[in-house]
């Protein structure tokens, strides 16, 4: 995903995950470019870059540096998989009318069952 930050991000960073002891979040950065933008009377400067995330058991920076392409490819594949899952959810979710129709049919079935009992 394309993001913005205040500083040149470098190649990657590793963060501990307090909610998942023994795991870390590795952030990979590609294609960093400086940008300048005018907002009202304020000039905003920073960096824009592609960022990919990989959650995994805690690993050292040296291990990542030694296998950078492998880990970066895994992070990119994880993003594609997540985007694909989101697209599936969007395509297969019911709209309000479909949900209302199900509730109406359940209510009618319930009413029929109550009246015949």
Buried (B, 14 or more C-beta within 10 A) or exposed (E): EEEEEEEEBEEBBBEEEEEEEEBBBBBBBEEBEEEEEEEEEEEEEBBBBBBBBBEBEEBEEEEBEEEEEEBBBBBBEBBEEEEEEEEEEEEEEEEEEEEEEEEEEEEEEEEEEEEEE
